[in-house]
Amino acid sequence: MSSQVNPPAVILTGDRTTGPLHLGHYAGSLRNRVALQHRHQQYLLLADTQALTDNAGDPGKVARNVMEVALDYLAAGIDPDLSTICVQSALPALAELTMIYLNFVTLARLERNPTVRDEIRSRGFDRDIPAGFLCYPAAQAADITAFKATLVPVGDDQAPMIEQTNEIVRRINRQIGHDLLPEARALIPDVGRLPGVDGKAKMSKSQGNAIALSSSDAAIEDAVRRMYTDPDHLRVSDPGRVEGNVVFTYLDAFDDERAAVADLKAHYRRGGLGDQTVKRRLETVLKSLVGPIRERRAALARDPDFVRDVLRSGTARAQVLTEATKAELHAALGLFEL
Ligand code: TRP
């Protein structure tokens, strides 16, 4: 993946700190980040302030999960010597930039953002949308531009955020008369969005269809056993459908032996290949991916001081950068100087 990005870019991504990460996060973005950190300047944002926009009733959960997501990052292979991990709520410049950016986007445009619309529906906000929630794309624009990021590795659901960020960037640059803020490009993996184990469009912890990045072997076995296949594939000898079959979607996402997967697909389509055989292969693939992550995570969890130090020093570096961008923007807009 990283070889597709030339020359070196500044990368920013983030995750809401609402719970431990799952395989959907890994396939959608985290795996790219681990690869990209070697050749690019990379910042990872623990987005606790954004998490509050739909969790204002449980700030304790948001706070607790800052460490959990940090542990997931480190266990998955984010190297704190190569990537900067920082905490959103400790970066006041991000909130200050958000206040400015909100004047360069209309309410109608915020309401049209398709991801926000989906989220409003799935959270049942309906007529009671928290204002912070509707406005979070402007905050995300602040996150991205404060670091002057040019590349944002994300899952496909985040593409509208990057589009909206670039609209805000263009309006601000037009207002100040030069390109102070760079536009950013989304880097979206070609495997597409990872469905939940039940076959629903999106893996999500709240839907109970996710496999956590630090799952036990037993949890993986259970998830694979429950996994949605082809409901019409009743007998082993029947021809089966590969499209929409979650087991094959996951093999596509996680099995490195492409040729073997292609053979399995052909066999399944022909008939004569049982779900159990394919599921056993997926179980092995997932266990060998998750096992080492789980072990590294357990070791890191025993050393919270180390993790806290990583967050402190990363956030301190990010503070310098984001304050500098804020000062540049204030000057470019000609805001009053005391
Ligand atoms: N919206 C992202 C999510 O829901 C999290 C996020 C916050 C983010 N700030 C970001 C992603 C900046 C990319 C860039 O997971």
Boltz pocket constraint, residues with backbone or C-beta under 6 A from the ligand:
constraints:
  - pocket:
      binder: B
      contacts: [[A, 12], [A, 13], [A, 14], [A, 15], [A, 16], [A, 45], [A, 47], [A, 50], [A, 139], [A, 140], [A, 143], [A, 144], [A, 152], [A, 153], [A, 154], [A, 158]]
      max_distance: 6.0
